[in-house]
Amino acid sequence: APVFAQERYSARLAENNAAGALVLTVRATDADWGQNARVRYRLWEGRVRGAPLSSLVSVQAETG
């Protein structure tokens, strides 16, 4: 299974950040070889003040 560099990640944002601003970087590795060592990232879909989290932030699936 992938292992994250930290157990938990969190970030605080200033109000009115520019679109596309970097918020947080996460890192995970997998000890398998080749394609089985590939790690992809995605957000757990939650809500923030009634809006879907995915409408506010996005994740680069390949890089975290």
C-alpha positions as CSV (number, residue, x, y, z in Angstrom):
1,A,0.0,0.0,0.0
2,P,1.2,3.6,-0.6
3,V,2.8,5.3,2.4
4,F,2.4,9.1,2.8
5,A,5.2,11.3,4.0
6,Q,2.9,12.6,6.7
7,E,0.0,10.9,8.5
8,R,-2.3,14.0,8.1
9,Y,-2.1,17.1,5.9
10,S,-3.9,20.4,6.5
11,A,-3.7,23.9,5.1
12,R,-5.1,27.4,5.8
13,L,-5.9,29.7,3.0
14,A,-6.1,33.4,2.7
15,E,-9.5,34.6,1.5
16,N,-9.7,35.4,-2.3
17,N,-6.7,33.4,-3.4
18,A,-6.0,33.6,-7.1
19,A,-7.4,30.7,-9.2
20,G,-4.8,28.0,-9.7
21,A,-2.8,29.0,-6.6
22,L,-0.9,26.2,-5.0
23,V,-2.5,25.3,-1.7
24,L,-0.7,22.1,-0.4
25,T,1.6,19.4,-1.7
26,V,1.3,15.8,-0.5
27,R,3.7,13.0,-1.2
28,A,3.3,9.2,-1.1
29,T,5.5,6.3,-2.2
30,D,4.8,2.7,-3.0
31,A,7.5,0.0,-2.6
32,D,6.1,-2.1,-5.5
33,W,7.8,-2.2,-8.9
34,G,6.8,-0.6,-12.2
35,Q,3.1,0.1,-12.8
36,N,2.2,-1.3,-9.4
37,A,4.3,1.4,-7.7
38,R,2.3,4.2,-9.4
39,V,0.5,6.5,-7.0
40,R,-2.5,8.6,-8.1
41,Y,-4.2,11.3,-5.9
42,R,-7.7,12.5,-5.6
43,L,-9.9,14.4,-3.1
44,W,-12.3,12.8,-0.8
45,E,-15.6,14.5,-1.9
46,G,-16.8,16.6,1.0
47,R,-18.7,19.9,1.3
48,V,-17.6,23.3,2.5
49,R,-20.4,25.6,3.5
50,G,-22.8,23.6,1.4
51,A,-20.6,23.6,-1.8
52,P,-18.9,20.5,-3.1
53,L,-15.2,20.5,-2.2
54,S,-14.3,19.8,-5.9
55,S,-15.9,23.1,-6.9
56,L,-13.3,24.9,-4.8
57,V,-10.1,23.0,-5.2
58,S,-8.6,20.4,-7.5
59,V,-5.7,17.9,-7.3
60,Q,-3.1,17.0,-9.9
61,A,-3.7,13.3,-9.9
62,E,-0.1,12.4,-11.0
63,T,1.9,14.7,-8.7
64,G,-0.3,15.3,-5.7
